[in-house]
Every structure is written in C-alpha cells, then in structure tokens.
Amino acid sequence: MDTRPLRVMLIVTMTVFLLVCVAFLLQHLGVYADGVDAWFEDNQWLMWTSVGLMLASASAIPLLSLGQDR
C-alpha cells in the first residue's frame, strides 16, 4: 500500500495547525505589537481556515485508504 499521499496530507495539515497554534499562543502572551494584536482579534479566519483544513483532511483519510485497498 502506497501511503505517500496520506503522509503528505497529514504533514501539511499538522504544519498548518501548529503554525496557527503558535501564532495564537504568541498573541495570547502579548508578544505582538498592538496593530497585530488587534488584527488577530478582528480576523478569526486564520483559526477557522486551520480547523476547516483539519476537518477536510480527517474526512479524506478514509477515502485514501479505500483507494489503496484495491
């Protein structure tokens, strides 16, 4: 079974999720300047994009597995 597509998808998902987590952790700790801090509070799309990517990847894992069984 070729697991390369699955591994690539999981690595990309994990990388994006970790970057978003680090960005919001730094925002919570107050590391950013005031302008960036306000931008994070006004624009929650970054967090929701990460969640959407994670959900799409999680739903694609069984589909990739089914395609490899044949």
mmJSON file of the N, C-alpha and C atoms, coordinates in Angstrom:
{"data_MODEL":{"atom_site":{
"group_PDB":["ATOM","ATOM","ATOM","ATOM","ATOM","ATOM","ATOM","ATOM","ATOM","ATOM","ATOM","ATOM","ATOM","ATOM","ATOM","ATOM","ATOM","ATOM","ATOM","ATOM","ATOM","ATOM","ATOM","ATOM","ATOM","ATOM","ATOM","ATOM","ATOM","ATOM","ATOM","ATOM","ATOM","ATOM","ATOM","ATOM","ATOM","ATOM","ATOM","ATOM","ATOM","ATOM","ATOM","ATOM","ATOM","ATOM","ATOM","ATOM","ATOM","ATOM","ATOM","ATOM","ATOM","ATOM","ATOM","ATOM","ATOM","ATOM","ATOM","ATOM","ATOM","ATOM","ATOM","ATOM","ATOM","ATOM","ATOM","ATOM","ATOM","ATOM","ATOM","ATOM","ATOM","ATOM","ATOM","ATOM","ATOM","ATOM","ATOM","ATOM","ATOM","ATOM","ATOM","ATOM","ATOM","ATOM","ATOM","ATOM","ATOM","ATOM","ATOM","ATOM","ATOM","ATOM","ATOM","ATOM","ATOM","ATOM","ATOM","ATOM","ATOM","ATOM","ATOM","ATOM","ATOM","ATOM","ATOM","ATOM","ATOM","ATOM","ATOM","ATOM","ATOM","ATOM","ATOM","ATOM","ATOM","ATOM","ATOM","ATOM","ATOM","ATOM","ATOM","ATOM","ATOM","ATOM","ATOM","ATOM","ATOM","ATOM","ATOM","ATOM","ATOM","ATOM","ATOM","ATOM","ATOM","ATOM","ATOM","ATOM","ATOM","ATOM","ATOM","ATOM","ATOM","ATOM","ATOM","ATOM","ATOM","ATOM","ATOM","ATOM","ATOM","ATOM","ATOM","ATOM","ATOM","ATOM","ATOM","ATOM","ATOM","ATOM","ATOM","ATOM","ATOM","ATOM","ATOM","ATOM","ATOM","ATOM","ATOM","ATOM","ATOM","ATOM","ATOM","ATOM","ATOM","ATOM","ATOM","ATOM","ATOM","ATOM","ATOM","ATOM","ATOM","ATOM","ATOM","ATOM","ATOM","ATOM","ATOM","ATOM","ATOM","ATOM","ATOM","ATOM","ATOM","ATOM","ATOM","ATOM","ATOM","ATOM","ATOM","ATOM","ATOM","ATOM","ATOM","ATOM","ATOM","ATOM"],
"id":[1,2,3,4,5,6,7,8,9,10,11,12,13,14,15,16,17,18,19,20,21,22,23,24,25,26,27,28,29,30,31,32,33,34,35,36,37,38,39,40,41,42,43,44,45,46,47,48,49,50,51,52,53,54,55,56,57,58,59,60,61,62,63,64,65,66,67,68,69,70,71,72,73,74,75,76,77,78,79,80,81,82,83,84,85,86,87,88,89,90,91,92,93,94,95,96,97,98,99,100,101,102,103,104,105,106,107,108,109,110,111,112,113,114,115,116,117,118,119,120,121,122,123,124,125,126,127,128,129,130,131,132,133,134,135,136,137,138,139,140,141,142,143,144,145,146,147,148,149,150,151,152,153,154,155,156,157,158,159,160,161,162,163,164,165,166,167,168,169,170,171,172,173,174,175,176,177,178,179,180,181,182,183,184,185,186,187,188,189,190,191,192,193,194,195,196,197,198,199,200,201,202,203,204,205,206,207,208,209,210],
"type_symbol":["N","C","C","N","C","C","N","C","C","N","C","C","N","C","C","N","C","C","N","C","C","N","C","C","N","C","C","N","C","C","N","C","C","N","C","C","N","C","C","N","C","C","N","C","C","N","C","C","N","C","C","N","C","C","N","C","C","N","C","C","N","C","C","N","C","C","N","C","C","N","C","C","N","C","C","N","C","C","N","C","C","N","C","C","N","C","C","N","C","C","N","C","C","N","C","C","N","C","C","N","C","C","N","C","C","N","C","C","N","C","C","N","C","C","N","C","C","N","C","C","N","C","C","N","C","C","N","C","C","N","C","C","N","C","C","N","C","C","N","C","C","N","C","C","N","C","C","N","C","C","N","C","C","N","C","C","N","C","C","N","C","C","N","C","C","N","C","C","N","C","C","N","C","C","N","C","C","N","C","C","N","C","C","N","C","C","N","C","C","N","C","C","N","C","C","N","C","C","N","C","C","N","C","C","N","C","C","N","C","C"],
"label_atom_id":["N","CA","C","N","CA","C","N","CA","C","N","CA","C","N","CA","C","N","CA","C","N","CA","C","N","CA","C","N","CA","C","N","CA","C","N","CA","C","N","CA","C","N","CA","C","N","CA","C","N","CA","C","N","CA","C","N","CA","C","N","CA","C","N","CA","C","N","CA","C","N","CA","C","N","CA","C","N","CA","C","N","CA","C","N","CA","C","N","CA","C","N","CA","C","N","CA","C","N","CA","C","N","CA","C","N","CA","C","N","CA","C","N","CA","C","N","CA","C","N","CA","C","N","CA","C","N","CA","C","N","CA","C","N","CA","C","N","CA","C","N","CA","C","N","CA","C","N","CA","C","N","CA","C","N","CA","C","N","CA","C","N","CA","C","N","CA","C","N","CA","C","N","CA","C","N","CA","C","N","CA","C","N","CA","C","N","CA","C","N","CA","C","N","CA","C","N","CA","C","N","CA","C","N","CA","C","N","CA","C","N","CA","C","N","CA","C","N","CA","C","N","CA","C","N","CA","C","N","CA","C","N","CA","C","N","CA","C","N","CA","C","N","CA","C"],
"label_alt_id":[null,null,null,null,null,null,null,null,null,null,null,null,null,null,null,null,null,null,null,null,null,null,null,null,null,null,null,null,null,null,null,null,null,null,null,null,null,null,null,null,null,null,null,null,null,null,null,null,null,null,null,null,null,null,null,null,null,null,null,null,null,null,null,null,null,null,null,null,null,null,null,null,null,null,null,null,null,null,null,null,null,null,null,null,null,null,null,null,null,null,null,null,null,null,null,null,null,null,null,null,null,null,null,null,null,null,null,null,null,null,null,null,null,null,null,null,null,null,null,null,null,null,null,null,null,null,null,null,null,null,null,null,null,null,null,null,null,null,null,null,null,null,null,null,null,null,null,null,null,null,null,null,null,null,null,null,null,null,null,null,null,null,null,null,null,null,null,null,null,null,null,null,null,null,null,null,null,null,null,null,null,null,null,null,null,null,null,null,null,null,null,null,null,null,null,null,null,null,null,null,null,null,null,null,null,null,null,null,null,null],
"label_comp_id":["MET","MET","MET","ASP","ASP","ASP","THR","THR","THR","ARG","ARG","ARG","PRO","PRO","PRO","LEU","LEU","LEU","ARG","ARG","ARG","VAL","VAL","VAL","MET","MET","MET","LEU","LEU","LEU","ILE","ILE","ILE","VAL","VAL","VAL","THR","THR","THR","MET","MET","MET","THR","THR","THR","VAL","VAL","VAL","PHE","PHE","PHE","LEU","LEU","LEU","LEU","LEU","LEU","VAL","VAL","VAL","CYS","CYS","CYS","VAL","VAL","VAL","ALA","ALA","ALA","PHE","PHE","PHE","LEU","LEU","LEU","LEU","LEU","LEU","GLN","GLN","GLN","HIS","HIS","HIS","LEU","LEU","LEU","GLY","GLY","GLY","VAL","VAL","VAL","TYR","TYR","TYR","ALA","ALA","ALA","ASP","ASP","ASP","GLY","GLY","GLY","VAL","VAL","VAL","ASP","ASP","ASP","ALA","ALA","ALA","TRP","TRP","TRP","PHE","PHE","PHE","GLU","GLU","GLU","ASP","ASP","ASP","ASN","ASN","ASN","GLN","GLN","GLN","TRP","TRP","TRP","LEU","LEU","LEU","MET","MET","MET","TRP","TRP","TRP","THR","THR","THR","SER","SER","SER","VAL","VAL","VAL","GLY","GLY","GLY","LEU","LEU","LEU","MET","MET","MET","LEU","LEU","LEU","ALA","ALA","ALA","SER","SER","SER","ALA","ALA","ALA","SER","SER","SER","ALA","ALA","ALA","ILE","ILE","ILE","PRO","PRO","PRO","LEU","LEU","LEU","LEU","LEU","LEU","SER","SER","SER","LEU","LEU","LEU","GLY","GLY","GLY","GLN","GLN","GLN","ASP","ASP","ASP","ARG","ARG","ARG"],
"label_asym_id":["A","A","A","A","A","A","A","A","A","A","A","A","A","A","A","A","A","A","A","A","A","A","A","A","A","A","A","A","A","A","A","A","A","A","A","A","A","A","A","A","A","A","A","A","A","A","A","A","A","A","A","A","A","A","A","A","A","A","A","A","A","A","A","A","A","A","A","A","A","A","A","A","A","A","A","A","A","A","A","A","A","A","A","A","A","A","A","A","A","A","A","A","A","A","A","A","A","A","A","A","A","A","A","A","A","A","A","A","A","A","A","A","A","A","A","A","A","A","A","A","A","A","A","A","A","A","A","A","A","A","A","A","A","A","A","A","A","A","A","A","A","A","A","A","A","A","A","A","A","A","A","A","A","A","A","A","A","A","A","A","A","A","A","A","A","A","A","A","A","A","A","A","A","A","A","A","A","A","A","A","A","A","A","A","A","A","A","A","A","A","A","A","A","A","A","A","A","A","A","A","A","A","A","A","A","A","A","A","A","A"],
"label_entity_id":["1","1","1","1","1","1","1","1","1","1","1","1","1","1","1","1","1","1","1","1","1","1","1","1","1","1","1","1","1","1","1","1","1","1","1","1","1","1","1","1","1","1","1","1","1","1","1","1","1","1","1","1","1","1","1","1","1","1","1","1","1","1","1","1","1","1","1","1","1","1","1","1","1","1","1","1","1","1","1","1","1","1","1","1","1","1","1","1","1","1","1","1","1","1","1","1","1","1","1","1","1","1","1","1","1","1","1","1","1","1","1","1","1","1","1","1","1","1","1","1","1","1","1","1","1","1","1","1","1","1","1","1","1","1","1","1","1","1","1","1","1","1","1","1","1","1","1","1","1","1","1","1","1","1","1","1","1","1","1","1","1","1","1","1","1","1","1","1","1","1","1","1","1","1","1","1","1","1","1","1","1","1","1","1","1","1","1","1","1","1","1","1","1","1","1","1","1","1","1","1","1","1","1","1","1","1","1","1","1","1"],
"label_seq_id":[1,1,1,2,2,2,3,3,3,4,4,4,5,5,5,6,6,6,7,7,7,8,8,8,9,9,9,10,10,10,11,11,11,12,12,12,13,13,13,14,14,14,15,15,15,16,16,16,17,17,17,18,18,18,19,19,19,20,20,20,21,21,21,22,22,22,23,23,23,24,24,24,25,25,25,26,26,26,27,27,27,28,28,28,29,29,29,30,30,30,31,31,31,32,32,32,33,33,33,34,34,34,35,35,35,36,36,36,37,37,37,38,38,38,39,39,39,40,40,40,41,41,41,42,42,42,43,43,43,44,44,44,45,45,45,46,46,46,47,47,47,48,48,48,49,49,49,50,50,50,51,51,51,52,52,52,53,53,53,54,54,54,55,55,55,56,56,56,57,57,57,58,58,58,59,59,59,60,60,60,61,61,61,62,62,62,63,63,63,64,64,64,65,65,65,66,66,66,67,67,67,68,68,68,69,69,69,70,70,70],
"pdbx_PDB_ins_code":[null,null,null,null,null,null,null,null,null,null,null,null,null,null,null,null,null,null,null,null,null,null,null,null,null,null,null,null,null,null,null,null,null,null,null,null,null,null,null,null,null,null,null,null,null,null,null,null,null,null,null,null,null,null,null,null,null,null,null,null,null,null,null,null,null,null,null,null,null,null,null,null,null,null,null,null,null,null,null,null,null,null,null,null,null,null,null,null,null,null,null,null,null,null,null,null,null,null,null,null,null,null,null,null,null,null,null,null,null,null,null,null,null,null,null,null,null,null,null,null,null,null,null,null,null,null,null,null,null,null,null,null,null,null,null,null,null,null,null,null,null,null,null,null,null,null,null,null,null,null,null,null,null,null,null,null,null,null,null,null,null,null,null,null,null,null,null,null,null,null,null,null,null,null,null,null,null,null,null,null,null,null,null,null,null,null,null,null,null,null,null,null,null,null,null,null,null,null,null,null,null,null,null,null,null,null,null,null,null,null],
"Cartn_x":[0.848,0.0,0.895,0.611,1.366,0.748,1.488,0.968,1.5,2.194,2.783,1.743,0.637,-0.345,-0.907,-1.133,-1.656,-0.648,0.616,1.651,1.832,1.802,1.949,0.792,-0.418,-1.583,-1.519,-1.12,-1.039,0.066,1.184,2.272,1.854,1.196,0.73,-0.29,-1.232,-2.248,-1.619,-0.698,-0.051,0.752,1.446,2.25,1.383,0.308,-0.591,-1.21,-1.659,-2.286,-1.306,-0.078,0.917,1.288,1.403,1.702,0.592,-0.643,-1.763,-1.782,-1.524,-1.478,-0.381,0.788,1.888,1.547,0.949,0.589,-0.407,-1.413,-2.395,-1.832,-0.896,-0.236,0.582,1.326,2.105,1.195,0.049,-0.912,-1.458,-1.734,-2.263,-1.235,0.041,1.1,1.445,0.926,1.156,2.485,3.021,4.316,4.198,3.076,2.904,2.676,2.899,2.606,1.085,0.66,-0.775,-1.547,-0.957,-1.651,-1.892,-0.912,-1.053,-2.027,-1.972,-2.876,-4.328,-4.583,-5.94,-6.362,-5.408,-5.729,-6.162,-5.469,-5.847,-7.236,-7.553,-8.873,-9.975,-9.695,-10.715,-10.841,-9.805,-9.794,-9.565,-10.648,-10.564,-10.503,-10.381,-10.387,-9.199,-8.084,-6.899,-7.167,-7.777,-8.098,-9.128,-10.166,-11.214,-10.727,-9.782,-9.193,-8.415,-7.689,-6.949,-7.903,-8.981,-9.968,-10.597,-10.921,-11.5,-10.556,-9.281,-8.281,-8.147,-8.181,-8.081,-9.288,-10.48,-11.68,-11.7,-11.271,-11.231,-10.225,-9.1,-8.091,-8.576,-9.228,-9.729,-10.783,-11.604,-12.619,-12.021,-10.861,-10.233,-9.42,-9.035,-8.209,-8.908,-10.172,-10.816,-10.924,-11.11,-11.198,-9.866,-8.775,-7.451,-7.201,-7.651,-7.455,-8.254,-9.46,-10.268,-9.649,-9.06,-8.445,-7.194,-6.543,-5.315,-5.552,-6.751,-7.022,-7.155,-7.421,-7.689,-6.466],
"Cartn_y":[-1.179,0.0,1.244,2.153,3.394,4.423,4.789,5.733,7.142,7.39,8.71,9.834,9.719,10.82,11.091,10.04,10.196,10.894,10.498,11.142,12.606,12.922,14.325,15.161,14.639,15.371,15.583,14.569,14.695,15.662,15.669,16.593,18.034,18.275,19.631,20.092,19.23,19.576,19.869,19.029,19.226,20.527,20.825,22.044,23.287,23.318,24.478,24.627,23.528,23.59,24.083,23.581,24.014,25.485,25.95,27.37,28.276,27.868,28.668,28.639,27.484,27.401,28.289,28.273,29.111,30.586,30.939,32.343,32.832,32.018,32.439,32.384,31.482,31.463,32.733,33.129,34.367,35.584,35.559,36.656,36.685,35.52,35.438,35.917,35.637,36.061,37.539,38.183,39.615,39.948,39.054,39.262,40.24,40.237,41.078,42.54,43.405,44.829,45.027,46.217,46.484,46.305,46.707,46.581,45.14,44.291,42.876,42.21,42.583,42.036,42.34,43.567,43.947,43.19,42.958,42.226,40.805,40.151,38.791,38.763,39.756,39.776,40.032,40.84,41.172,40.12,39.368,38.402,36.996,36.314,34.939,33.929,34.394,33.488,32.544,32.974,32.121,30.862,31.039,29.902,28.997,29.591,28.787,28.095,28.697,28.039,26.805,26.915,25.774,24.656,25.002,23.998,23.334,24.123,23.566,22.624,22.996,22.131,20.821,20.912,19.712,18.792,19.355,18.545,17.92,18.684,18.14,17.0,17.158,16.095,14.864,15.08,13.943,13.164,13.866,13.164,12.506,12.968,12.388,11.144,10.947,9.791,8.466,8.268,7.002,6.839,7.94,7.851,7.42,7.924,7.5,6.036,5.618,4.226,3.281,3.674,2.837,2.688,3.758,3.711,2.849,2.643,1.872,0.391,-0.01,-1.425,-2.26,-1.667,-2.42,-2.965],
"Cartn_z":[0.0,0.0,0.0,-0.923,-1.02,-0.07,0.95,1.947,1.755,0.662,0.458,0.418,-0.343,-0.334,1.059,1.809,3.157,4.059,3.965,4.78,4.419,3.136,2.703,3.237,3.113,3.589,5.1,5.836,7.29,7.713,7.013,7.34,7.071,5.948,5.637,6.665,7.001,7.996,9.35,9.77,11.061,11.078,9.988,9.92,10.007,9.247,9.282,10.665,11.24,12.55,13.61,13.586,14.572,14.393,13.157,12.921,13.449,13.232,13.741,15.265,15.856,17.322,17.897,17.291,17.77,17.605,16.476,16.251,17.303,17.609,18.61,20.023,20.288,21.596,21.795,20.775,20.87,21.031,20.359,20.51,21.929,22.491,23.849,24.881,24.624,25.531,25.393,24.353,24.174,23.529,22.728,22.083,20.912,20.233,19.046,19.427,18.447,18.624,18.662,19.045,19.198,17.893,16.777,15.495,15.108,15.338,15.005,15.971,17.219,18.225,17.869,17.45,17.049,15.789,14.889,13.661,13.98,14.913,15.306,15.923,16.724,17.353,16.34,15.316,14.314,13.227,12.972,11.869,12.404,12.621,13.124,11.98,10.741,9.593,9.614,10.171,10.201,11.021,12.167,13.016,12.342,11.743,11.131,9.864,9.15,7.988,8.415,9.506,10.033,10.446,11.098,11.511,10.286,9.267,8.044,7.328,7.286,6.669,7.433,8.739,9.565,9.344,9.299,9.089,7.695,6.689,5.331,5.236,5.879,5.861,6.606,7.735,8.51,7.729,6.955,6.172,4.935,4.469,3.283,3.606,4.841,5.206,4.86,5.213,4.828,3.302,2.577,1.121,0.509,1.03,0.55,0.88,2.035,2.442,1.543,1.16,0.305,-1.083,-1.573,-2.886,-2.928,-1.818,-1.779,-1.578,-1.146,-0.856,-2.122,-3.226,-4.465,-5.076],
"occupancy":[1.0,1.0,1.0,1.0,1.0,1.0,1.0,1.0,1.0,1.0,1.0,1.0,1.0,1.0,1.0,1.0,1.0,1.0,1.0,1.0,1.0,1.0,1.0,1.0,1.0,1.0,1.0,1.0,1.0,1.0,1.0,1.0,1.0,1.0,1.0,1.0,1.0,1.0,1.0,1.0,1.0,1.0,1.0,1.0,1.0,1.0,1.0,1.0,1.0,1.0,1.0,1.0,1.0,1.0,1.0,1.0,1.0,1.0,1.0,1.0,1.0,1.0,1.0,1.0,1.0,1.0,1.0,1.0,1.0,1.0,1.0,1.0,1.0,1.0,1.0,1.0,1.0,1.0,1.0,1.0,1.0,1.0,1.0,1.0,1.0,1.0,1.0,1.0,1.0,1.0,1.0,1.0,1.0,1.0,1.0,1.0,1.0,1.0,1.0,1.0,1.0,1.0,1.0,1.0,1.0,1.0,1.0,1.0,1.0,1.0,1.0,1.0,1.0,1.0,1.0,1.0,1.0,1.0,1.0,1.0,1.0,1.0,1.0,1.0,1.0,1.0,1.0,1.0,1.0,1.0,1.0,1.0,1.0,1.0,1.0,1.0,1.0,1.0,1.0,1.0,1.0,1.0,1.0,1.0,1.0,1.0,1.0,1.0,1.0,1.0,1.0,1.0,1.0,1.0,1.0,1.0,1.0,1.0,1.0,1.0,1.0,1.0,1.0,1.0,1.0,1.0,1.0,1.0,1.0,1.0,1.0,1.0,1.0,1.0,1.0,1.0,1.0,1.0,1.0,1.0,1.0,1.0,1.0,1.0,1.0,1.0,1.0,1.0,1.0,1.0,1.0,1.0,1.0,1.0,1.0,1.0,1.0,1.0,1.0,1.0,1.0,1.0,1.0,1.0,1.0,1.0,1.0,1.0,1.0,1.0],
"B_iso_or_equiv":[0.0,0.0,0.0,0.0,0.0,0.0,0.0,0.0,0.0,0.0,0.0,0.0,0.0,0.0,0.0,0.0,0.0,0.0,0.0,0.0,0.0,0.0,0.0,0.0,0.0,0.0,0.0,0.0,0.0,0.0,0.0,0.0,0.0,0.0,0.0,0.0,0.0,0.0,0.0,0.0,0.0,0.0,0.0,0.0,0.0,0.0,0.0,0.0,0.0,0.0,0.0,0.0,0.0,0.0,0.0,0.0,0.0,0.0,0.0,0.0,0.0,0.0,0.0,0.0,0.0,0.0,0.0,0.0,0.0,0.0,0.0,0.0,0.0,0.0,0.0,0.0,0.0,0.0,0.0,0.0,0.0,0.0,0.0,0.0,0.0,0.0,0.0,0.0,0.0,0.0,0.0,0.0,0.0,0.0,0.0,0.0,0.0,0.0,0.0,0.0,0.0,0.0,0.0,0.0,0.0,0.0,0.0,0.0,0.0,0.0,0.0,0.0,0.0,0.0,0.0,0.0,0.0,0.0,0.0,0.0,0.0,0.0,0.0,0.0,0.0,0.0,0.0,0.0,0.0,0.0,0.0,0.0,0.0,0.0,0.0,0.0,0.0,0.0,0.0,0.0,0.0,0.0,0.0,0.0,0.0,0.0,0.0,0.0,0.0,0.0,0.0,0.0,0.0,0.0,0.0,0.0,0.0,0.0,0.0,0.0,0.0,0.0,0.0,0.0,0.0,0.0,0.0,0.0,0.0,0.0,0.0,0.0,0.0,0.0,0.0,0.0,0.0,0.0,0.0,0.0,0.0,0.0,0.0,0.0,0.0,0.0,0.0,0.0,0.0,0.0,0.0,0.0,0.0,0.0,0.0,0.0,0.0,0.0,0.0,0.0,0.0,0.0,0.0,0.0,0.0,0.0,0.0,0.0,0.0,0.0],
"pdbx_formal_charge":[null,null,null,null,null,null,null,null,null,null,null,null,null,null,null,null,null,null,null,null,null,null,null,null,null,null,null,null,null,null,null,null,null,null,null,null,null,null,null,null,null,null,null,null,null,null,null,null,null,null,null,null,null,null,null,null,null,null,null,null,null,null,null,null,null,null,null,null,null,null,null,null,null,null,null,null,null,null,null,null,null,null,null,null,null,null,null,null,null,null,null,null,null,null,null,null,null,null,null,null,null,null,null,null,null,null,null,null,null,null,null,null,null,null,null,null,null,null,null,null,null,null,null,null,null,null,null,null,null,null,null,null,null,null,null,null,null,null,null,null,null,null,null,null,null,null,null,null,null,null,null,null,null,null,null,null,null,null,null,null,null,null,null,null,null,null,null,null,null,null,null,null,null,null,null,null,null,null,null,null,null,null,null,null,null,null,null,null,null,null,null,null,null,null,null,null,null,null,null,null,null,null,null,null,null,null,null,null,null,null],
"auth_seq_id":[1,1,1,2,2,2,3,3,3,4,4,4,5,5,5,6,6,6,7,7,7,8,8,8,9,9,9,10,10,10,11,11,11,12,12,12,13,13,13,14,14,14,15,15,15,16,16,16,17,17,17,18,18,18,19,19,19,20,20,20,21,21,21,22,22,22,23,23,23,24,24,24,25,25,25,26,26,26,27,27,27,28,28,28,29,29,29,30,30,30,31,31,31,32,32,32,33,33,33,34,34,34,35,35,35,36,36,36,37,37,37,38,38,38,39,39,39,40,40,40,41,41,41,42,42,42,43,43,43,44,44,44,45,45,45,46,46,46,47,47,47,48,48,48,49,49,49,50,50,50,51,51,51,52,52,52,53,53,53,54,54,54,55,55,55,56,56,56,57,57,57,58,58,58,59,59,59,60,60,60,61,61,61,62,62,62,63,63,63,64,64,64,65,65,65,66,66,66,67,67,67,68,68,68,69,69,69,70,70,70],
"auth_comp_id":["MET","MET","MET","ASP","ASP","ASP","THR","THR","THR","ARG","ARG","ARG","PRO","PRO","PRO","LEU","LEU","LEU","ARG","ARG","ARG","VAL","VAL","VAL","MET","MET","MET","LEU","LEU","LEU","ILE","ILE","ILE","VAL","VAL","VAL","THR","THR","THR","MET","MET","MET","THR","THR","THR","VAL","VAL","VAL","PHE","PHE","PHE","LEU","LEU","LEU","LEU","LEU","LEU","VAL","VAL","VAL","CYS","CYS","CYS","VAL","VAL","VAL","ALA","ALA","ALA","PHE","PHE","PHE","LEU","LEU","LEU","LEU","LEU","LEU","GLN","GLN","GLN","HIS","HIS","HIS","LEU","LEU","LEU","GLY","GLY","GLY","VAL","VAL","VAL","TYR","TYR","TYR","ALA","ALA","ALA","ASP","ASP","ASP","GLY","GLY","GLY","VAL","VAL","VAL","ASP","ASP","ASP","ALA","ALA","ALA","TRP","TRP","TRP","PHE","PHE","PHE","GLU","GLU","GLU","ASP","ASP","ASP","ASN","ASN","ASN","GLN","GLN","GLN","TRP","TRP","TRP","LEU","LEU","LEU","MET","MET","MET","TRP","TRP","TRP","THR","THR","THR","SER","SER","SER","VAL","VAL","VAL","GLY","GLY","GLY","LEU","LEU","LEU","MET","MET","MET","LEU","LEU","LEU","ALA","ALA","ALA","SER","SER","SER","ALA","ALA","ALA","SER","SER","SER","ALA","ALA","ALA","ILE","ILE","ILE","PRO","PRO","PRO","LEU","LEU","LEU","LEU","LEU","LEU","SER","SER","SER","LEU","LEU","LEU","GLY","GLY","GLY","GLN","GLN","GLN","ASP","ASP","ASP","ARG","ARG","ARG"],
"auth_asym_id":["A","A","A","A","A","A","A","A","A","A","A","A","A","A","A","A","A","A","A","A","A","A","A","A","A","A","A","A","A","A","A","A","A","A","A","A","A","A","A","A","A","A","A","A","A","A","A","A","A","A","A","A","A","A","A","A","A","A","A","A","A","A","A","A","A","A","A","A","A","A","A","A","A","A","A","A","A","A","A","A","A","A","A","A","A","A","A","A","A","A","A","A","A","A","A","A","A","A","A","A","A","A","A","A","A","A","A","A","A","A","A","A","A","A","A","A","A","A","A","A","A","A","A","A","A","A","A","A","A","A","A","A","A","A","A","A","A","A","A","A","A","A","A","A","A","A","A","A","A","A","A","A","A","A","A","A","A","A","A","A","A","A","A","A","A","A","A","A","A","A","A","A","A","A","A","A","A","A","A","A","A","A","A","A","A","A","A","A","A","A","A","A","A","A","A","A","A","A","A","A","A","A","A","A","A","A","A","A","A","A"],
"auth_atom_id":["N","CA","C","N","CA","C","N","CA","C","N","CA","C","N","CA","C","N","CA","C","N","CA","C","N","CA","C","N","CA","C","N","CA","C","N","CA","C","N","CA","C","N","CA","C","N","CA","C","N","CA","C","N","CA","C","N","CA","C","N","CA","C","N","CA","C","N","CA","C","N","CA","C","N","CA","C","N","CA","C","N","CA","C","N","CA","C","N","CA","C","N","CA","C","N","CA","C","N","CA","C","N","CA","C","N","CA","C","N","CA","C","N","CA","C","N","CA","C","N","CA","C","N","CA","C","N","CA","C","N","CA","C","N","CA","C","N","CA","C","N","CA","C","N","CA","C","N","CA","C","N","CA","C","N","CA","C","N","CA","C","N","CA","C","N","CA","C","N","CA","C","N","CA","C","N","CA","C","N","CA","C","N","CA","C","N","CA","C","N","CA","C","N","CA","C","N","CA","C","N","CA","C","N","CA","C","N","CA","C","N","CA","C","N","CA","C","N","CA","C","N","CA","C","N","CA","C","N","CA","C","N","CA","C","N","CA","C","N","CA","C","N","CA","C"],
"pdbx_PDB_model_num":[1,1,1,1,1,1,1,1,1,1,1,1,1,1,1,1,1,1,1,1,1,1,1,1,1,1,1,1,1,1,1,1,1,1,1,1,1,1,1,1,1,1,1,1,1,1,1,1,1,1,1,1,1,1,1,1,1,1,1,1,1,1,1,1,1,1,1,1,1,1,1,1,1,1,1,1,1,1,1,1,1,1,1,1,1,1,1,1,1,1,1,1,1,1,1,1,1,1,1,1,1,1,1,1,1,1,1,1,1,1,1,1,1,1,1,1,1,1,1,1,1,1,1,1,1,1,1,1,1,1,1,1,1,1,1,1,1,1,1,1,1,1,1,1,1,1,1,1,1,1,1,1,1,1,1,1,1,1,1,1,1,1,1,1,1,1,1,1,1,1,1,1,1,1,1,1,1,1,1,1,1,1,1,1,1,1,1,1,1,1,1,1,1,1,1,1,1,1,1,1,1,1,1,1,1,1,1,1,1,1]
}}}
